[in-house]
Amino acid sequence: MRLRVISPFAMLAWLFFPTIFAVVGLYVLSRPSTASPQLAYAILGGGLVGYWAIAYLDGGLSIQNERWSGTLEQIFAVPTPLWVIVLGKVCGSLLWGLLSFVPTIAVAYFGFHAFLPHIDAGRFAISFAILSLSFLVVAVTLTPLYALWRWALPMLNGFEMGFYILCGFMFPVTVLPAWARGAGGLLAPTWATRAIYASTTNQGPHDFGSWWFASMGLSVVYLVGAVFLYRLVDRRARASGELALA
Amino acid sequence: MKQFGAAVAVFARSAYLQYIALFQWATIRGYVSYKVLLPITQILFFVQLGVFASGRTNALYYALGNALQVTAEAGIYGVIATVANERQNGTLPLLLASPANRLVTFLSRASVNVIDGIATVIVGLGITIVIFGLDLHRANLLLLGLCVVLISFTTAGLGLLFGSLGLITRDAITIANVVYYLLLILCGVNFPVSRLPSVVQVVSYGLPLTRGVEAARQAAAGASIKQVGGLLAGELFVGIVYALAGYLVFRLMEAFSRRGGLQEAF
């Protein structure tokens, strides 16, 4: 967290990028005839985009930085397990990512006089907590990939906006073609995001139980995969000692 | 004539070296991630956002705006990163010490990125047309192509201006991010410039891309070159102004950083 405060790029990540997405969303989605469910996507969408981008990429960037600094092998040599180190980094990222909602909601309220009149606070809070959990699990699961393969980070970074589409951060996944909806359904944040938006409106389906269950269930599946990946990284690091060259 | 030939040779050699040494996406994986996946998903994301807001009939509006904005990625990131990479590789003092014509060296840095920008927009727009089934049968394709080429040049002009700041700052890529993403709001990419506050509209028309996107949309609707000639001339003028301003700032920063050998000190 302390390193982020002095990093211009970290500032961009929570302040600038989410604001840009929020402003574009508000201009595109808020019109005199626009229904309020659409407006919710404009108000919260920028924040969700920023929150996700920081959460899922920061763990990877921190591993890449360890590689560039020549400290990747030392991380494996310390008695603390890798997943504990990664968890600390990702928790810091999540806290930092939460800041993304500050500029986006401020822009929506002060710049566009847009707010969410029908929010169900209880369900919104639970959905948001489940979303945060899914972000945490995704980030912890993906991080060993960055340690194993140097190209994993650029690839996932390149697909960043693909995740925005599949997770329904700024428009519902129901507007996507069936194949994309199927792909989005395999991502834990998609279901939690759906629950968040449903808690901001009285319209449409409100199947919160199923959505929360789907998100948490997928998160558990990711964690099982993560156990396998962390063991693989640990074995590879100790067997070859060439992780920094991967 | 001899001097001109030497300048052309410097331009060609510098552009070639820029490609093999400083074109940071010159690996298959790097190219796929940043020059294929990222632009295509960006176009698809904003087109889908626009379709969600106003229906499928407006998909072409968003597709064209965002495909052309993606062109700016090469012009801005590519050109700014070129100067930043010289600094990172420790070759900036060597470049500044060389006797080669500065303007030629400077413009050659942009050339590869201009070509790359054109390639990116063709691929991105092609995929979007297929996925959303966009109808371009009325479009003036030649004119649309001209718009793409022109925007690639003009956004590279903007890149040259901000790239020159790379001589006195380590955070050139941060600047590139700010400039690139601000264009999403300011240049009529996803909504008409007329919806912005009037002061901001003045800024919009002082930037490359704004008139180019407008011309491209008219070309897609079947307009002739006579109808969009004014917009294209304006776009070209703005691009040239930015490129010249970039050159002047580059020389200014160069002189500033030379004093006391500060090229790598910032």
HADDOCK unambig.tbl for C-alpha pairs under 7 A between the chains (distance, minus, plus):
assign (segid A and resid 9 and name CA) (segid B and resid 174 and name CA) 6.25 0.50 0.50
assign (segid A and resid 20 and name CA) (segid B and resid 181 and name CA) 6.96 0.50 0.50
assign (segid A and resid 24 and name CA) (segid B and resid 185 and name CA) 6.23 0.50 0.50
assign (segid A and resid 27 and name CA) (segid B and resid 191 and name CA) 6.89 0.50 0.50
assign (segid A and resid 28 and name CA) (segid B and resid 50 and name CA) 6.66 0.50 0.50
assign (segid A and resid 28 and name CA) (segid B and resid 53 and name CA) 6.46 0.50 0.50
assign (segid A and resid 28 and name CA) (segid B and resid 190 and name CA) 6.99 0.50 0.50
assign (segid A and resid 28 and name CA) (segid B and resid 191 and name CA) 6.39 0.50 0.50
assign (segid A and resid 29 and name CA) (segid B and resid 53 and name CA) 5.29 0.50 0.50
assign (segid A and resid 151 and name CA) (segid B and resid 29 and name CA) 6.89 0.50 0.50
assign (segid A and resid 154 and name CA) (segid B and resid 30 and name CA) 6.86 0.50 0.50
assign (segid A and resid 154 and name CA) (segid B and resid 33 and name CA) 5.98 0.50 0.50
assign (segid A and resid 155 and name CA) (segid B and resid 33 and name CA) 4.87 0.50 0.50
assign (segid A and resid 158 and name CA) (segid B and resid 33 and name CA) 4.52 0.50 0.50
assign (segid A and resid 158 and name CA) (segid B and resid 34 and name CA) 5.25 0.50 0.50
assign (segid A and resid 158 and name CA) (segid B and resid 37 and name CA) 5.40 0.50 0.50
assign (segid A and resid 158 and name CA) (segid B and resid 38 and name CA) 4.48 0.50 0.50
assign (segid A and resid 159 and name CA) (segid B and resid 37 and name CA) 5.75 0.50 0.50
assign (segid A and resid 159 and name CA) (segid B and resid 38 and name CA) 5.77 0.50 0.50
assign (segid A and resid 159 and name CA) (segid B and resid 41 and name CA) 6.81 0.50 0.50
assign (segid A and resid 161 and name CA) (segid B and resid 41 and name CA) 5.46 0.50 0.50
assign (segid A and resid 161 and name CA) (segid B and resid 42 and name CA) 5.79 0.50 0.50
assign (segid A and resid 161 and name CA) (segid B and resid 45 and name CA) 6.54 0.50 0.50
assign (segid A and resid 162 and name CA) (segid B and resid 41 and name CA) 5.28 0.50 0.50
assign (segid A and resid 165 and name CA) (segid B and resid 45 and name CA) 5.86 0.50 0.50
assign (segid A and resid 171 and name CA) (segid B and resid 49 and name CA) 6.28 0.50 0.50
assign (segid A and resid 171 and name CA) (segid B and resid 52 and name CA) 6.64 0.50 0.50
